[in-house]
Amino acid sequence: MFEFKKDKIFSLCVILLLLLKSSCGPDENEPVRVNFEVKLEVGSPMPAHFTFTRIVGSIRSIRFVGTRQAGNDVVFNTRPGQTVGNFDLNPTLLNTPITWFDIPEGIYNSMRWEIQTQELETVFDFDDFISMDDEFGLLIEGTYTRLDATRIRLIIALHEDDLVKFESVNVQGQLPITLVTGTTYTAVLQINPFSILGAIPRTLLEQADLQGDDDDNYFLVISSDVNPERYNLLLLSLSRNLRAFIR
């Protein structure tokens, strides 16, 4: 009888240990290093009437929201009041490391990001930019060739109050995303200016208000204050075309 009770107690202990282990799963909170970088994507097709020479941005903060198949959702914000990172991309410098995060391991059904930019003049020298007084956190610079074959300077200016929102996918462009302890990953935010600006019909670009003081100095600005209808289309296109690939 005594031996029977000991065996029964031992069996119950084993069951409890197994249940405890299974409830924890593979440790749901083991940190995984995820580097974050911004990349200029200039893949085809590239419309002949656009060229891009520079993308400049300054990141004030990054918010991350991840939904896992097992375990709690993961939510964090970078430390307020500190610059996360800056980038200055061009056709010869296609990507820039920004920062890194420790993100709990797991299988993620979704990863969503929000970037808050900050005023560029606090970081970059603007001698080679057209002087603008507003507070912009991201600038895309290039040229636009009008239907009459006139080439003019093009500046896309994202106001620092407008959040840059995007989601992550794996290298196959799909979900879910698996983060495994012991492996280092990189989240690559790809910015394709051709895809983003392609959302604006060319007729609207032809009808846009131009800036400048004479025929030789005209340029096209798309911002919250200048050509706002085109700017709103641009924001919509950003949300649809931006992705961060986890590799």
C-alpha positions as CSV (number, residue, x, y, z in Angstrom):
1,M,0.0,0.0,0.0
2,F,2.8,2.4,0.9
3,E,4.7,1.5,-2.3
4,F,1.5,2.2,-4.3
5,K,1.2,5.7,-2.7
6,K,4.8,6.5,-3.4
7,D,4.4,5.4,-7.1
8,K,1.2,7.5,-7.3
9,I,2.9,10.6,-5.9
10,F,5.9,10.1,-8.2
11,S,3.6,9.9,-11.2
12,L,1.7,13.0,-10.2
13,C,4.9,14.9,-9.8
14,V,6.1,13.8,-13.3
15,I,2.8,14.9,-14.8
16,L,2.9,18.3,-13.1
17,L,6.5,18.9,-14.3
18,L,5.5,18.0,-17.9
19,L,2.5,20.3,-17.7
20,L,4.6,23.1,-16.3
21,K,7.2,22.6,-19.1
22,S,4.6,22.5,-21.8
23,S,2.8,25.6,-20.6
24,C,6.1,27.5,-20.8
25,G,6.8,26.1,-24.3
26,P,10.1,27.1,-25.8
27,D,10.9,30.0,-23.6
28,E,8.5,32.6,-24.8
29,N,10.6,35.5,-23.5
30,E,14.1,34.5,-24.6
31,P,15.6,37.6,-26.3
32,V,16.6,37.4,-30.0
33,R,18.8,40.1,-31.5
34,V,17.1,41.9,-34.5
35,N,19.1,44.5,-36.3
36,F,17.2,47.3,-38.0
37,E,18.3,49.0,-41.2
38,V,16.9,51.2,-44.0
39,K,17.6,50.3,-47.6
40,L,17.0,52.2,-50.9
41,E,15.3,49.8,-53.2
42,V,15.7,50.7,-56.9
43,G,14.4,47.6,-58.6
44,S,12.5,47.5,-61.8
45,P,10.4,48.8,-63.3
46,M,11.8,52.4,-63.1
47,P,9.8,55.0,-64.9
48,A,11.9,57.0,-67.3
49,H,10.4,60.3,-66.1
50,F,11.8,59.9,-62.6
51,T,15.3,59.8,-61.2
52,F,16.2,59.7,-57.5
53,T,19.5,61.0,-56.1
54,R,19.0,61.0,-52.3
55,I,16.8,59.9,-49.4
56,V,17.5,61.5,-46.0
57,G,15.8,60.8,-42.8
58,S,16.1,61.2,-39.0
59,I,14.3,58.8,-36.7
60,R,13.1,60.0,-33.3
61,S,11.4,56.8,-32.1
62,I,10.3,53.4,-33.2
63,R,7.2,51.5,-31.9
64,F,6.9,47.8,-32.3
65,V,3.8,45.6,-31.9
66,G,4.2,41.8,-32.4
67,T,1.5,39.2,-32.2
68,R,2.7,35.6,-31.4
69,Q,1.1,32.3,-31.8
70,A,2.1,31.4,-28.2
71,G,2.8,33.8,-25.4
72,N,1.8,37.4,-24.9
73,D,1.9,40.1,-27.5
74,V,5.1,42.1,-27.6
75,V,4.9,45.9,-27.5
76,F,7.7,48.4,-27.0
77,N,8.8,51.9,-27.8
78,T,12.4,53.1,-28.1
79,R,13.5,55.5,-25.4
80,P,11.8,58.9,-25.8
81,G,13.9,62.0,-26.3
82,Q,16.8,60.1,-27.9
83,T,17.6,60.0,-31.6
84,V,17.3,56.4,-32.7
85,G,19.3,56.8,-36.0
86,N,19.8,58.8,-39.2
87,F,20.1,57.7,-42.8
88,D,21.4,59.4,-45.9
89,L,20.9,57.0,-48.9
90,N,21.9,57.4,-52.5
91,P,22.5,55.1,-55.5
92,T,26.0,54.4,-54.3
93,L,25.0,53.9,-50.6
94,L,22.0,51.7,-50.6
95,N,21.5,50.8,-47.0
96,T,22.3,52.1,-43.5
97,P,22.2,50.3,-40.2
98,I,20.0,52.2,-37.7
99,T,19.8,50.3,-34.4
100,W,19.0,46.9,-32.9
101,F,16.4,45.3,-30.6
102,D,16.1,42.3,-28.3
103,I,12.7,40.8,-29.3
104,P,11.3,37.7,-27.6
105,E,11.5,34.6,-29.6
106,G,8.5,32.9,-31.1
107,I,6.3,32.5,-34.1
108,Y,4.8,35.9,-35.0
109,N,1.6,36.2,-36.9
110,S,2.2,39.9,-37.4
111,M,4.9,42.5,-36.8
112,R,3.9,46.1,-37.0
113,W,6.2,49.1,-36.8
114,E,5.7,52.9,-36.5
115,I,8.5,55.4,-37.1
116,Q,8.3,58.9,-35.7
117,T,10.8,61.2,-37.6
118,Q,12.3,64.4,-36.3
119,E,13.3,67.7,-37.9
120,L,16.2,67.1,-40.3
121,E,17.9,70.4,-39.7
122,T,19.0,69.3,-36.3
123,V,21.2,66.6,-38.0
124,F,22.0,67.3,-41.6
125,D,23.7,70.1,-43.5
126,F,21.2,71.6,-45.8
127,D,23.5,73.7,-48.0
128,D,22.8,71.5,-51.0
129,F,19.0,71.5,-50.4
130,I,16.5,74.1,-51.3
131,S,15.8,76.2,-48.2
132,M,12.4,75.2,-46.6
133,D,11.2,76.5,-43.3
134,D,8.9,73.6,-42.3
135,E,9.8,70.8,-40.0
136,F,10.5,67.7,-42.2
137,G,11.7,64.4,-41.0
138,L,12.3,62.7,-44.4
139,L,13.2,64.0,-47.8
140,I,13.4,62.2,-51.1
141,E,15.2,64.2,-53.8
142,G,15.4,63.6,-57.5
143,T,14.2,64.9,-60.8
144,Y,10.9,64.7,-62.8
145,T,10.8,65.0,-66.6
146,R,7.6,66.7,-67.7
147,L,5.6,65.8,-70.8
148,D,7.3,68.7,-72.7
149,A,10.7,67.1,-71.9
150,T,11.6,69.7,-69.3
151,R,13.5,68.2,-66.4
152,I,12.9,69.8,-63.0
153,R,14.1,69.1,-59.5
154,L,11.7,67.0,-57.4
155,I,11.5,67.1,-53.6
156,I,9.2,64.9,-51.5
157,A,9.1,66.1,-47.9
158,L,7.5,64.1,-45.1
159,H,6.4,66.2,-42.1
160,E,7.8,65.0,-38.8
161,D,4.3,64.6,-37.4
162,D,3.3,62.0,-39.9
163,L,4.0,58.5,-38.7
164,V,5.7,56.0,-41.1
165,K,3.8,52.8,-40.6
166,F,4.6,49.4,-42.1
167,E,4.6,45.7,-41.4
168,S,7.2,42.9,-41.6
169,V,7.2,39.8,-43.7
170,N,9.8,37.0,-44.0
171,V,12.3,36.8,-46.9
172,Q,9.6,35.0,-49.0
173,G,7.3,38.0,-48.4
174,Q,4.9,36.0,-46.2
175,L,3.8,35.4,-42.7
176,P,4.3,34.0,-40.0
177,I,7.8,35.1,-39.0
178,T,9.8,32.8,-36.8
179,L,12.5,34.1,-34.4
180,V,14.7,31.4,-32.9
181,T,17.0,31.9,-29.9
182,G,20.7,31.9,-30.8
183,T,20.1,33.4,-34.3
184,T,20.6,37.0,-35.3
185,Y,18.1,38.6,-37.7
186,T,17.9,41.8,-39.6
187,A,14.7,43.8,-40.3
188,V,15.3,45.7,-43.6
189,L,13.0,48.5,-44.3
190,Q,13.0,48.9,-48.1
191,I,12.1,52.3,-49.5
192,N,11.3,52.2,-53.3
193,P,10.7,55.8,-54.4
194,F,9.4,54.6,-57.8
195,S,6.7,52.5,-56.3
196,I,5.7,55.1,-53.8
197,L,5.5,58.0,-56.3
198,G,3.9,55.7,-58.9
199,A,0.6,56.1,-56.9
200,I,0.3,59.7,-58.1
201,P,-1.2,59.9,-61.6
202,R,1.1,61.7,-64.0
203,T,-1.7,64.1,-64.9
204,L,-1.7,65.3,-61.3
205,L,2.1,65.8,-61.4
206,E,1.7,67.8,-64.6
207,Q,-0.9,70.0,-62.9
208,A,1.0,70.4,-59.7
209,D,2.0,73.8,-58.4
210,L,5.7,74.5,-59.1
211,Q,8.0,76.5,-56.9
212,G,10.8,78.9,-58.0
213,D,11.4,82.4,-59.2
214,D,12.3,82.0,-62.9
215,D,12.1,79.5,-65.7
216,D,15.5,78.0,-64.9
217,N,14.8,77.5,-61.3
218,Y,11.4,75.8,-61.2
219,F,11.1,72.7,-59.0
220,L,8.3,70.4,-57.8
221,V,7.7,70.0,-54.1
222,I,5.2,67.5,-52.6
223,S,4.6,68.2,-48.9
224,S,1.7,68.7,-46.5
225,D,1.7,72.4,-47.4
226,V,2.6,72.3,-51.1
227,N,0.5,70.1,-53.4
228,P,-1.3,68.5,-50.4
229,E,-3.6,66.4,-52.6
230,R,-0.6,64.7,-54.1
231,Y,0.9,64.4,-50.6
232,N,-2.1,62.6,-49.2
233,L,-1.8,60.1,-52.1
234,L,1.9,59.7,-51.2
235,L,1.1,58.9,-47.6
236,L,-1.4,56.3,-48.7
237,S,1.2,54.8,-51.0
238,L,3.8,54.7,-48.3
239,S,1.5,52.6,-46.0
240,R,0.8,50.2,-48.9
241,N,4.3,49.8,-50.3
242,L,6.7,49.9,-47.3
243,R,7.7,46.5,-45.9
244,A,10.5,45.4,-43.5
245,F,11.8,42.0,-44.6
246,I,13.1,39.8,-41.7
247,R,16.1,37.8,-42.8
